[in-house]
Amino acid sequence: MKVARRIFPIIFLIALACAFALFRQRLAFDMGKGYIFYCGTSSRDCREVKTNSPALLRLALKDVCGECAEYDSLELEEFLSKVNAKVLFEEELSDSVNYYCSADLPYSVELYGQTVNLHICVKEDGVKVASPIIFGGY
């Protein structure tokens, strides 16, 4: 009985430290009107997991390789400053402008010989931001 009284607090403290470490995992972006986790080991096997509770779901996902948030609008300069981003290049399409950036975010890919870890797609009806890039059609 004495041994159990000594071991229980140690086990409890270890479990508490592990839980704290898990909950400290921050999301790449603030919650917008939608949040997506990209899961898999490569773009070939990438799957999208959409959620309205990203902080909770993040704890359950093991193979996250990217994150994405959708917003109605976004103040671009303010957002770039918040994630310490630098625009590497941009691409104008008929319905959108895409910014490919280097930022203080956890995921990255090599694109046109540069390390990109933030992709911002601005359309008339909304904005999508992703790290490292937006997968799928948008």
NORPEKA-V214252 format. One record per residue. N is the residue number from 1. SS is DSSP state (helix for helix, strand for strand, loop for the rest). D_FIRST is the distance of its C-alpha to the first C-alpha in Angstrom with 1 decimal. Layout:
N;SS;D_FIRST / N;SS;D_FIRST
This chain:
1;loop;0.0 / 2;helix;3.8 / 3;helix;5.4 / 4;helix;5.2 / 5;helix;6.4 / 6;helix;8.8 / 7;helix;10.0 / 8;helix;10.6 / 9;helix;13.2 / 10;helix;14.8 / 11;helix;15.3 / 12;helix;16.6 / 13;helix;19.0 / 14;helix;20.3 / 15;helix;21.0 / 16;helix;22.7 / 17;helix;24.8 / 18;helix;25.8 / 19;helix;26.8 / 20;helix;28.8 / 21;helix;30.6 / 22;helix;31.6 / 23;helix;32.9 / 24;loop;34.9 / 25;loop;37.1 / 26;loop;40.3 / 27;loop;43.0 / 28;loop;46.3 / 29;loop;48.2 / 30;loop;48.1 / 31;loop;48.0 / 32;loop;51.6 / 33;loop;53.0 / 34;strand;51.2 / 35;strand;48.7 / 36;strand;48.6 / 37;strand;46.3 / 38;strand;48.1 / 39;strand;45.9 / 40;loop;46.7 / 41;loop;47.5 / 42;loop;51.2 / 43;loop;53.9 / 44;loop;54.8 / 45;loop;51.5 / 46;loop;50.8 / 47;strand;49.7 / 48;strand;49.6 / 49;strand;46.7 / 50;strand;48.0 / 51;strand;45.8 / 52;loop;45.9 / 53;loop;42.2 / 54;helix;42.2 / 55;helix;39.2 / 56;helix;36.9 / 57;helix;38.6 / 58;helix;38.6 / 59;helix;34.8 / 60;helix;35.3 / 61;loop;38.3 / 62;loop;37.9 / 63;loop;41.5 / 64;strand;43.1 / 65;strand;46.3 / 66;strand;48.0 / 67;strand;48.0 / 68;strand;50.9 / 69;strand;51.6 / 70;strand;54.7 / 71;strand;56.4 / 72;loop;59.5 / 73;loop;60.7 / 74;loop;59.6 / 75;loop;61.1 / 76;helix;61.4 / 77;helix;61.8 / 78;helix;58.9 / 79;helix;56.6 / 80;helix;57.7 / 81;helix;57.0 / 82;helix;53.5 / 83;loop;52.5 / 84;loop;54.6 / 85;loop;56.9 / 86;strand;60.2 / 87;strand;62.5 / 88;strand;63.5 / 89;strand;65.9 / 90;strand;66.8 / 91;strand;68.4 / 92;strand;70.6 / 93;loop;70.9 / 94;loop;73.0 / 95;loop;70.3 / 96;strand;67.8 / 97;strand;67.2 / 98;strand;64.3 / 99;strand;62.9 / 100;strand;61.0 / 101;strand;59.1 / 102;strand;56.8 / 103;loop;54.0 / 104;loop;50.5 / 105;loop;48.8 / 106;loop;46.4 / 107;loop;48.5 / 108;loop;51.9 / 109;strand;54.7 / 110;strand;57.9 / 111;strand;60.9 / 112;loop;64.5 / 113;loop;63.2 / 114;strand;61.1 / 115;strand;57.4 / 116;strand;57.0 / 117;loop;53.8 / 118;strand;55.2 / 119;strand;57.7 / 120;strand;59.2 / 121;strand;61.6 / 122;strand;63.7 / 123;strand;65.5 / 124;loop;67.5 / 125;loop;64.9 / 126;strand;61.8 / 127;strand;59.9 / 128;strand;57.3 / 129;strand;55.3 / 130;strand;53.2 / 131;strand;51.5 / 132;loop;52.7 / 133;loop;55.5 / 134;loop;56.2 / 135;loop;55.9 / 136;loop;57.9 / 137;loop;60.9 / 138;loop;61.3
